[in-house]
Amino acid sequence: MKTHEHALISLGYATGVAFLAGNGLNNPWLYIAAVAGGEIIDFVDHPLYHLVYNRNEPHVAKAREIRKKQGLREAIKFLNEVEDDRKFKGLLLHNVYSLTIVALLGLLLSLLLTAPIYLFAFLGAFLLHQITDVFGDFLILGHFDNWLWVLSNNNLQKLGNLKLRL
């Protein structure tokens, strides 16, 4: 999904939270917290992927080549096409572990703490971003392999065999 699509989903989520919490629909900080939560994952993970921990990935290296020859605008255009085709794999915050941690953290905080609604809007939008990315992978790729890269092949095999026992 594009940044503006995630932001719109986060705004819709914040509206629902405000309505259900009886907090009033005119609290701008709630919307800011939700948009920040929905976008922070990409603003942190993607630059780190491209500049630090996966800078030698073939698509990233090709984007650097394009930037040198054709300019930054063409390199960004290429990276957007690669992202739309879901060819990036190995993002640190885009995996099943981080998805589970955020879900469990949100659940525990909501059950055990009284915190400002802004924290829950932030965490909920963060989780919603991850879930919409998984859904997007299903729509585009037909699977969500991009989220399972942290699991060993042995664990993936065990998970695949689990359906036989069920």
Steps between C-alpha positions, in 0.01 A plus 500: 500500500604855441570741783184701442288182501642397837439853629136491386449163668658637819270804489197273459623288788546810719148613417365163607702507822384853580139408433505178703694655788256790520798730474348730243593507134676835519817405690786561253761330720319169466524521121865605518581206730325256266669631185839496679440142613397392152796664329787455746562143390579609144689815599734291718520163324529597133789749532691257724441222244631714213786672680623258767412134532396402143682758293649232272163347410479496115205742474661747739832482314318557170319801649838650596617444143189668362548793740856554374403481133144640484447684827315458827150525351556199272656299784197568722270407213685168461488430875126572506446249217703237685305573820167477315603157368595396858854400401667625818548225755670517836376825652572488874162634616298328229498144630292263705701560819453877504132454410457263796692726738293807409175303532595356839630836625177674401292227662698503825502879521127520440427240768750603766557873468300814489678699235403794284289414199780638281727207586232252399425692180872493418540126571176410329595688184845337507337158520245593235782603266660158543172317445419698185849422369440127559165531322671683213752218470215252470336712229816557297710190565243246615698433819664687786853362470642849551383478861641152566863559399608495866384140546733213414400255227463232768247711693313586181480130418358426846241776459407365158451150641282633781200516266516123452453441871213747521 
